[in-house]
């Protein structure tokens, strides 16, 4: 079983090297800001997140 652990660590290190990560605690991908913004629906007052320029939630938009 010890051999499998060594292989997994080697594989993980190879992946990190290809991705430009220095260690497993690198959060370069997670640190990107979201394009979603919080909007309050003009009709029902519900708060929702969207990346579109709308003033109505999905439920009110359907009506």
C-alpha positions in Angstrom: 0.0 0.0 0.0 2.9 2.4 0.6 3.9 2.1 -3.0 0.4 3.4 -4.1 0.7 6.4 -1.9 4.1 7.2 -3.4 2.7 6.9 -6.9 -0.3 9.1 -6.1 2.0 11.8 -4.7 4.3 11.6 -7.8 1.2 11.9 -10.1 -0.1 14.9 -8.0 3.3 16.6 -8.2 3.4 16.1 -12.0 0.0 17.6 -12.4 0.8 20.6 -10.2 4.0 21.2 -12.2 2.0 21.2 -15.5 -0.6 23.6 -14.0 2.0 25.9 -12.5 1.0 25.2 -8.9 3.7 25.3 -6.3 1.8 23.3 -3.7 -1.7 21.9 -3.0 -2.6 25.0 -1.1 -2.4 27.2 -4.2 -5.8 28.8 -4.9 -5.0 30.6 -8.1 -8.1 29.2 -9.8 -10.5 29.9 -6.8 -9.3 33.5 -6.4 -11.0 34.6 -9.6 -13.9 36.9 -9.1 -17.3 35.8 -10.1 -19.1 37.6 -13.0 -22.5 37.1 -11.1 -24.1 40.1 -9.5 -26.9 40.2 -6.9 -30.1 41.8 -8.1 -33.4 42.4 -6.4 -36.5 41.6 -8.4 -38.6 44.7 -9.1 -41.8 42.6 -9.1 -41.6 40.3 -6.1 -38.5 41.6 -4.2 -36.6 38.3 -4.3 -32.8 38.5 -4.4 -31.1 36.5 -7.0 -27.7 36.3 -8.8 -27.3 36.7 -12.5 -24.8 37.8 -15.1 -27.5 39.4 -17.3 -28.9 43.0 -17.3 -32.4 42.2 -15.9 -34.6 43.6 -13.2 -36.9 40.5 -12.9 -36.2 37.1 -11.3 -36.7 34.0 -13.5 -40.1 33.3 -12.1 -41.5 36.8 -12.7 -39.8 36.9 -16.1 -41.8 33.8 -17.2 -45.1 35.4 -16.3 
